[in-house]
């Protein structure tokens, strides 16, 4: 039964339609999980900033706690993105090699080995992207702007409105930890974020539009 499932004599259109619909459905569910985590991060940032600036006596390290919490959301979302990419890669494989070819056979099939590859993926599903690439993708799309907002708020808190009455860098101190140490840790953390985000790499998440590509289409229009 399975051997002739997609042969021309067994009406492949209906089988392929059901397969494609199922993959789209699973991709949609994982896409919604990504959006849900991003919404949690935005809501948390709004709550933390509201609390931190509601009174001059609020400690500045509340914002740093927000940075830690958003980092946890980033790790969770990167894991979810790896799952989402599994279903998205299958959908793109079907779109490129089945539907694109059906619409315009003159262009040929993009990947002649797509059927064995898809079969192997169904037999042994595997993630296609590394954790580091998933984190870089989510930083580019959502989280780097959020971290930038938190950094700007923290710098404003310790420079313009220090709660302890001391001057910078002592205003950045947390308990017995001196301000210089806190500033060094925060600076190193953000340097790592920028390095992960903009490090040159060969993206394994193929077939997905990048922000630069979307901007290029906006310029054309």
ABEGO torsion letter per residue (X at the ends): XAAAAABAAAGAAAAAAAAAAAAAAAAAAAAAAAAAAAAAAAAAAAAAAAAAAABAABBAAAAAAAAAAAAAAAAAAAAAAAAAAAAAAAAAAAAAAAAAAAABAAAEBABAAAAAAAAAAAABBBBABBAAAAAAAAAAAAAAAAAAAAAAAAAAAAAABBAAGBBOAAAABBEABBAAAAAAAAAAAAAAAAAAAABBBBBABBGBBBAAAAAAAAAAX
